[in-house]
Amino acid sequence: MTKREVVHMAMNGDAPPYVPWSFGFTQEAQEKLVGHYGEAALRENVLQNHLLGMGVGMGPFQQIDEHHLKDIFGAVWDRSIDKDIGNVVNCVLPEPSLRDYTFPDPNTPVFFDTINPAIRANEDLYRIFNIGFSLYERAWIMRGRVALMEDFLLYPDFAHELLDAIGDWNITVIKKALEYDIDCVLFGDDWGQQTGLQMGRPIWLEFIYPVLKRMYGVIRAAGKHVMIHSCGNVVEVFDDLIDAGLTCFNPFQPEVMDVYALFDKYRGRLAFYGGLSTQKTLPFGSPEDVRAETRKLLAAGRKGGYIFSPAHAVEGDVPPENMVAFIEEAQKQPGFRKV
């Protein structure tokens, strides 16, 4: 059985032969891994990840100077401190209007040109087309976080117009992506904070949910899976997301939600990807703490509906021995054969 087939079983809620996984690391953490395994070993897939990511992601970016980049929507990012994502330092839409703004070409070749070569090089992996900053995040990146929150209350027609326009752009990208042999579309769109939704459920339902339903519907109609990455506690909208067509939720943060209760409540209706604590266990626990939490998550995921991973990209404050601990535990599973 290929890794792709194993992930399909897990995503569909069936019990796979073992729990699949996929691990991501920030630049600092990656450097620690290179120090442990060596660069050649990492290139040769020592991690044995099961997911292949392609598509729009967060870019493409145009380099302006040493620390600043511009994305295709016109936002300028400062990566002098946060070297993985950065901070937005300009305002693309200073007024609540799209009158003078032109969206980038959704058929930009760079989004799609690498799909077939990537698939040919990784035929056994589950294929994900990724759209980063996909809706709410794209809106506040263009408009400003505070300004968008005010728009929801003061300029609701504009807020709907902006989110609908972003959704339309995404749908054009999605339809092109669906011409390729992909398995899933992943949307990056952080709605949560530690205690709940940033904007509250009524505003989320009014402005965000209808666009999600349109986007997810296109993907599900093509027989593909839908995944969302949203940091924070957004449990209050899980049932709404299922109704909209969501297949899998990430990052599944144990610091803000009871992951084991959610396994039981949603198994067969919603899959989860993540779960290993990146705020507590990985940076502050011992290697044995990491191994114990990993084994507990893998045991819970054996019934299906789960892809094992740290809850977010592993940060540079995590000791390398803790990274090695969860990597080794995942690969020790009965039924997994390293390739």
Helices and strands as residue ranges (DSSP letters): H 3-11, H 27-37, H 39-43, E 51-57, E 61-63, E 68-71, E 76-78, E 87-88, G 109-111, H 115-121, E 126-131, H 136-143, H 145-154, H 156-177, E 184-188, E 192-193, E 196-197, H 201-203, I 204-208, H 209-221, E 225-229, G 235-237, H 238-244, E 248-250, H 259-266, E 271-276, H 281-284, H 287-301, E 306-310, H 320-331
